[in-house]
């Protein structure tokens, strides 16, 4: 329920909704860069010494539900956009920014909470199983969304409402989760978390490699959707086929990746997944028109891209939890999230601004996208280099 709410209000569907309201590439890049909201985890870190993790989770979820309400009124936003004022885009963007901020505050304590549930030798399988579950839930959701948009084009309001109800129901589950308390009554200082960067070369290498790989991936995926919808001419319903394929790729591979990472270690998985995603991204240069073969190819791209990204993500979590003391995980996990999100959040903004500038001077919009994906393919392929030392 939590990941359905989170993903629907932060990835894929918001991109399609903003494009339907007439958003520019810069706005799409800004929406994709909301991972910058992870900076809010630093002040939230101070509250962990005084407030239970469950309370932070519940309050963050409640706040996210409140600020998401404008997106439930999407029909009104669409009418406003049809008047050509541009206000609808900024109302939707503001709501999405605030939802992401609240989710990120709540997530400050999510991984630290889970850290108390995991045995060191089974980190990969634990997260493979957990993530397989929410990928299955999202496949069901997006199949429904695909059917809905095929019969009600542009009507995103009921889809946001369905995810909003999942977020509401989640509160009744997380309010009863057990936790290992870190309430000491003493302030957890931000500078103590930042000091980890100076004292741990392994943490620095981890952050560089994972931040690099995540930044490229977060820059590519939203603009594939924009290219499909705006430049190639696929409908929102067609685009959602690729979203379903993404979560199918995660469901098909996450548990297996978990066993592989636990057995052979993270470094080989980082290398295979980074090189594979780079090759797949280069394949986007073959996209030319909205034919059936192109749609099948793009569905295959999203499926395989997520298979590889899932491997990268499980290896990422394996390394991070190995660097994290189980008795007091918050400092390490929060600083890691903030640094990775900062790198990953800046990249989509730069990509969006660059694409919009290049599109304004280019004769062929599709050629601009192809050049962007060619550069991204090279960058993605090299993301494993700082992570080579994280062997079994």
C-alpha positions as CSV (number, residue, x, y, z in Angstrom):
1,X,0.0,0.0,0.0
2,X,2.8,2.4,0.9
3,X,4.8,1.8,-2.3
4,X,1.6,2.1,-4.5
5,X,0.9,5.5,-2.9
6,X,4.5,6.6,-3.2
7,X,5.2,5.5,-6.8
8,X,1.9,6.7,-8.2
9,X,2.5,10.2,-6.7
10,X,6.2,10.4,-7.6
11,X,7.0,8.4,-10.8
12,X,5.5,7.5,-14.2
13,X,1.9,8.6,-13.7
14,X,2.8,12.2,-12.6
15,X,5.0,12.5,-15.8
16,X,2.0,11.5,-18.0
17,X,-0.3,13.7,-16.0
18,X,2.0,16.8,-16.4
19,X,2.4,16.2,-20.1
20,X,-1.3,16.0,-20.5
21,X,-1.5,19.4,-18.8
22,X,1.1,20.8,-21.3
23,X,4.2,20.8,-19.0
24,X,7.6,21.6,-20.6
25,X,10.7,19.4,-20.5
26,X,12.1,21.6,-17.7
27,X,9.0,21.0,-15.6
28,X,9.1,17.3,-16.2
29,X,12.8,17.3,-15.2
30,X,12.0,19.3,-12.1
31,X,9.3,16.8,-11.1
32,X,11.7,13.9,-11.6
33,X,14.2,15.7,-9.4
34,X,12.1,15.7,-6.3
35,X,14.6,13.3,-4.7
36,X,16.1,16.6,-3.5
37,X,13.4,16.4,-0.8
38,X,15.7,13.8,0.9
39,X,17.5,16.9,2.3
40,X,14.5,17.1,4.7
41,X,15.8,13.9,6.3
42,X,18.6,15.8,7.9
43,X,16.4,17.9,10.2
44,X,14.1,14.9,10.7
45,X,17.2,13.0,11.9
46,X,17.2,15.2,15.0
47,X,13.7,14.0,16.0
48,X,14.6,10.3,16.1
49,X,16.2,10.7,19.6
50,X,12.9,12.0,21.0
51,X,10.1,10.6,18.8
52,X,9.3,7.0,17.9
53,X,9.9,5.8,14.4
54,X,6.3,4.7,14.1
55,X,5.0,8.2,14.9
56,X,7.3,9.8,12.3
57,X,6.0,7.3,9.7
58,X,2.4,8.0,10.6
59,X,2.7,11.8,10.7
60,X,4.6,11.9,7.4
61,X,2.0,9.7,5.7
62,X,-0.9,11.9,7.0
63,X,0.8,15.0,5.8
64,X,1.4,13.5,2.3
65,X,-2.3,12.6,2.1
66,X,-3.4,16.1,2.8
67,X,-1.1,17.8,0.3
68,X,-2.1,15.3,-2.4
69,X,-5.7,16.4,-2.4
70,X,-5.3,18.8,-5.4
71,X,-4.4,15.9,-7.7
72,X,-7.6,14.2,-6.8
73,X,-9.3,17.1,-8.5
74,X,-7.5,16.5,-11.8
75,X,-10.6,17.1,-13.9
76,X,-10.6,20.7,-12.5
77,X,-6.9,21.0,-13.3
78,X,-7.5,19.8,-16.9
79,X,-10.3,22.4,-17.4
80,X,-7.9,25.1,-16.0
81,X,-5.2,24.0,-18.4
82,X,-7.6,24.2,-21.3
83,X,-7.9,27.9,-20.6
84,X,-4.2,28.3,-21.4
85,X,-3.2,30.1,-18.2
86,X,-0.5,27.6,-17.2
87,X,-1.7,27.6,-13.6
88,X,-2.8,24.0,-13.6
89,X,0.7,22.8,-14.3
90,X,2.1,24.7,-11.3
91,X,-0.7,23.6,-9.0
92,X,-0.1,20.0,-9.9
93,X,3.7,20.5,-9.6
94,X,3.4,22.1,-6.2
95,X,1.2,19.3,-4.9
96,X,3.7,16.7,-6.2
97,X,6.6,18.6,-4.6
98,X,4.8,18.6,-1.2
99,X,3.7,15.0,-1.5
100,X,7.3,13.9,-2.2
101,X,8.6,16.1,0.7
102,X,6.3,14.4,3.2
103,X,7.1,10.9,1.9
104,X,10.8,11.6,2.2
105,X,10.4,12.8,5.8
106,X,8.4,9.7,6.6
107,X,11.1,7.5,4.9
108,X,13.8,8.9,7.2
109,X,13.0,6.1,9.6
110,X,11.8,3.4,7.2
111,X,15.1,1.7,6.4
112,X,16.3,2.1,10.0
113,X,13.1,0.3,11.1
114,X,13.7,-2.5,8.6
115,X,17.3,-2.8,9.7
116,X,16.1,-4.4,12.9
117,X,14.3,-7.1,11.0
118,X,17.2,-8.4,8.8
119,X,19.8,-11.1,9.4
120,X,23.2,-10.0,7.8
121,X,23.5,-13.2,5.7
122,X,20.1,-12.8,4.2
123,X,19.9,-9.1,3.3
124,X,19.6,-9.8,-0.4
125,X,16.8,-12.3,0.0
126,X,14.9,-10.1,2.5
127,X,14.8,-7.2,0.2
128,X,14.2,-9.3,-2.9
129,X,11.1,-10.8,-1.2
130,X,9.9,-7.4,0.1
131,X,10.3,-5.6,-3.2
132,X,8.7,-8.5,-5.2
133,X,5.6,-7.9,-3.1
134,X,5.2,-4.3,-4.0
135,X,6.1,-4.8,-7.6
136,X,3.2,-7.3,-7.8
137,X,0.8,-4.7,-6.2
138,X,1.9,-2.1,-8.7
139,X,1.4,-4.4,-11.7
140,X,-2.2,-4.9,-10.6
141,X,-2.6,-1.1,-10.1
142,X,-1.1,-0.2,-13.5
143,X,-3.2,-2.8,-15.4
144,X,-6.2,-1.1,-13.9
145,X,-4.8,2.3,-14.9
146,X,-4.1,1.1,-18.4
147,X,-7.7,-0.1,-18.8
148,X,-9.1,3.1,-17.3
149,X,-7.1,5.5,-19.5
150,X,-7.9,3.5,-22.6
151,X,-11.6,4.2,-22.0
152,X,-11.2,7.6,-20.3
153,X,-8.3,9.4,-21.9
154,X,-6.7,12.1,-19.8
155,X,-8.8,11.4,-16.7
156,X,-6.1,10.9,-14.1
157,X,-8.2,11.9,-11.0
158,X,-9.7,8.5,-10.2
159,X,-6.2,6.9,-10.5
160,X,-4.7,9.3,-8.0
161,X,-7.7,8.7,-5.8
162,X,-7.2,4.9,-5.8
163,X,-3.5,5.4,-4.8
164,X,-4.6,7.9,-2.2
165,X,-6.9,5.4,-0.5
166,X,-3.9,2.9,-0.4
167,X,-1.9,5.5,1.4
168,X,-4.8,6.1,3.9
169,X,-5.1,2.3,4.6
170,X,-1.3,2.1,5.1
171,X,-1.6,4.2,8.3
172,X,-3.5,1.4,10.1
173,X,-0.7,-1.0,9.3
174,X,2.4,1.0,10.1
175,X,0.9,2.2,13.4
176,X,1.5,-1.3,14.7
177,X,5.0,-2.1,13.4
178,X,7.6,-3.1,16.0
179,X,10.8,-1.1,16.3
180,X,14.2,-1.0,17.9
181,X,14.1,2.3,19.7
182,X,16.8,4.9,19.2
183,X,15.2,7.4,21.6
184,X,18.1,8.3,23.9
185,X,16.9,11.8,24.9
186,X,20.1,13.2,23.5
187,X,20.3,15.1,20.2
188,X,21.4,13.3,17.1
189,X,23.5,16.0,15.5
190,X,23.6,16.4,11.8
191,X,27.4,17.0,11.9
192,X,27.7,13.5,13.5
193,X,26.1,12.0,10.4
194,X,28.3,14.1,8.1
195,X,31.4,13.0,10.0
196,X,30.7,9.5,8.7
197,X,31.7,10.7,5.2
198,X,35.1,11.8,6.4
199,X,35.8,8.6,8.4
200,X,34.7,5.9,6.0
201,X,36.3,5.6,2.6
202,X,34.0,2.7,1.8
203,X,31.0,4.8,2.4
204,X,32.4,7.5,0.1
205,X,33.0,5.0,-2.7
206,X,29.5,3.6,-2.2
207,X,27.9,7.0,-2.4
208,X,29.8,8.0,-5.5
209,X,29.0,4.8,-7.4
210,X,25.3,4.5,-6.4
211,X,24.7,8.2,-6.8
212,X,26.2,8.1,-10.3
213,X,24.2,5.1,-11.4
214,X,20.9,6.4,-9.9
215,X,21.4,9.9,-11.4
216,X,21.7,8.5,-14.9
217,X,18.8,6.2,-14.4
218,X,16.5,8.9,-13.0
219,X,17.4,11.1,-16.0
220,X,16.6,8.5,-18.6
221,X,13.3,7.0,-17.6
222,X,11.1,10.1,-17.4
223,X,12.3,11.4,-20.8
224,X,11.7,8.0,-22.5
225,X,8.1,8.5,-21.4
226,X,8.1,12.1,-22.7
227,X,9.6,11.0,-26.0
228,X,7.0,8.3,-26.4
229,X,4.1,10.6,-25.6
230,X,5.2,13.9,-27.2
231,X,7.7,13.1,-30.0
232,X,6.8,9.6,-31.2
233,X,3.0,9.9,-30.7
234,X,2.0,7.0,-28.4
235,X,-1.1,7.5,-26.2
236,X,-1.0,7.5,-22.4
237,X,-2.5,4.0,-22.4
238,X,0.3,2.8,-24.6
239,X,2.9,4.4,-22.4
240,X,1.4,2.6,-19.4
241,X,2.2,-0.8,-21.0
242,X,5.9,0.1,-20.4
243,X,5.1,1.0,-16.8
244,X,3.5,-2.4,-16.3
245,X,6.6,-4.0,-18.0
246,X,8.8,-2.2,-15.5
247,X,7.2,-3.7,-12.5
248,X,6.9,-7.1,-14.2
249,X,10.7,-6.9,-14.6
250,X,11.1,-6.2,-10.9
251,X,8.7,-9.0,-9.9
252,X,10.4,-11.5,-12.2
253,X,14.0,-10.8,-10.9
254,X,14.1,-9.3,-7.5
255,X,14.1,-12.5,-5.4
256,X,16.6,-14.1,-7.7
257,X,18.9,-11.1,-7.5
258,X,18.7,-11.3,-3.7
259,X,20.0,-14.9,-3.8
260,X,22.7,-14.0,-6.3
261,X,23.9,-11.0,-4.3
262,X,24.0,-13.0,-1.1
263,X,26.0,-15.7,-2.8
264,X,28.5,-14.0,-5.1
265,X,28.7,-10.5,-3.5
266,X,27.6,-7.0,-4.8
267,X,30.6,-6.1,-7.1
268,X,29.8,-8.5,-10.0
269,X,26.1,-7.5,-9.9
270,X,27.0,-3.8,-10.0
271,X,29.1,-4.5,-13.1
272,X,26.6,-6.6,-15.0
273,X,23.7,-4.3,-14.3
274,X,25.5,-1.1,-15.1
275,X,26.8,-2.4,-18.4
276,X,23.5,-3.9,-19.3
277,X,21.5,-0.7,-18.6
278,X,24.0,1.2,-20.7
279,X,23.5,-1.2,-23.7
280,X,19.8,-1.0,-23.3
281,X,19.9,2.9,-23.2
282,X,21.9,2.9,-26.4
283,X,19.1,0.8,-28.0
284,X,16.8,3.8,-27.6
285,X,18.5,5.3,-30.6
286,X,16.5,2.9,-32.8
287,X,13.1,4.5,-31.8
288,X,11.7,6.3,-34.8
289,X,7.9,6.0,-35.0
290,X,4.8,4.8,-33.2
291,X,4.5,1.4,-34.9
292,X,3.7,-1.8,-33.2
293,X,7.3,-3.1,-33.4
294,X,8.5,0.1,-31.7
295,X,6.0,-0.3,-28.8
296,X,7.1,-4.0,-28.3
297,X,10.7,-2.9,-28.3
298,X,10.1,-0.2,-25.7
299,X,8.1,-2.6,-23.6
300,X,11.1,-4.9,-23.7
301,X,13.4,-2.0,-22.9
302,X,11.5,-1.2,-19.7
303,X,11.2,-4.8,-18.7
304,X,14.9,-5.6,-19.1
305,X,16.0,-2.1,-17.7
306,X,14.1,-2.8,-14.5
307,X,15.5,-6.3,-14.3
308,X,19.0,-4.8,-14.3
309,X,18.1,-1.9,-12.1
310,X,16.6,-4.3,-9.6
311,X,19.9,-6.1,-9.4
312,X,21.8,-2.8,-8.9
313,X,19.3,-1.8,-6.2
314,X,19.6,-5.1,-4.3
315,X,23.4,-4.9,-4.4
316,X,23.2,-1.3,-3.3
317,X,21.1,-2.2,-0.2
318,X,23.4,-5.1,0.6
319,X,26.4,-2.9,0.7
320,X,24.6,-0.1,2.6
321,X,23.3,-2.4,5.3
322,X,26.8,-4.0,5.6
323,X,28.2,-0.5,6.3
324,X,25.4,0.3,8.9
325,X,25.6,-0.7,12.6
326,X,22.4,-2.5,13.5
327,X,22.1,-1.0,16.9
328,X,22.1,2.7,15.6
329,X,21.5,2.7,11.9
330,X,19.8,6.1,11.4
331,X,22.9,8.3,10.9
332,X,24.4,6.1,8.2
333,X,21.2,5.4,6.3
334,X,20.0,9.1,6.4
335,X,23.3,10.5,5.2
336,X,23.5,7.9,2.4
337,X,19.9,8.7,1.3
338,X,20.6,12.5,1.3
339,X,23.9,12.3,-0.7
340,X,22.5,9.8,-3.3
341,X,19.3,11.8,-3.7
342,X,21.2,15.0,-4.1
343,X,23.2,13.6,-7.0
344,X,20.2,11.8,-8.5
345,X,18.0,14.9,-8.0
346,X,20.3,17.3,-9.8
347,X,20.6,15.2,-12.9
348,X,17.0,15.3,-14.2
349,X,16.8,19.1,-13.7
350,X,20.0,19.5,-15.8
351,X,18.7,17.0,-18.4
352,X,15.3,18.8,-18.7
353,X,16.8,22.2,-19.1
354,X,19.4,21.0,-21.6
355,X,16.7,19.1,-23.6
356,X,14.4,22.1,-23.7
357,X,17.2,24.4,-24.9
358,X,18.3,21.9,-27.6
359,X,14.8,21.3,-28.7
360,X,14.3,25.0,-29.2
361,X,17.1,25.2,-31.8
362,X,16.9,21.7,-33.4
363,X,15.3,20.8,-36.7
364,X,14.5,17.3,-35.5
365,X,13.3,16.8,-31.9
366,X,13.8,13.0,-32.1
367,X,17.5,13.5,-33.0
368,X,17.9,15.6,-29.8
369,X,16.5,12.8,-27.7
370,X,18.7,10.3,-29.5
371,X,21.9,12.3,-28.7
372,X,20.8,12.6,-25.0
373,X,20.3,8.8,-24.7
374,X,23.7,8.1,-26.4
375,X,25.5,10.2,-23.7
376,X,23.4,8.7,-21.0
377,X,24.3,5.2,-22.2
378,X,28.0,5.8,-21.9
379,X,27.6,7.3,-18.4
380,X,25.4,4.4,-17.2
381,X,27.9,1.8,-18.4
382,X,30.7,3.3,-16.3
383,X,28.7,3.6,-13.0
384,X,30.1,0.4,-11.6
385,X,33.7,1.7,-11.5
386,X,33.7,3.1,-7.9
387,X,31.9,0.0,-6.7
388,X,34.4,-2.6,-7.9
389,X,35.8,-3.2,-4.4
390,X,32.6,-4.4,-2.8
391,X,33.2,-8.1,-3.2
392,X,31.6,-10.9,-1.3
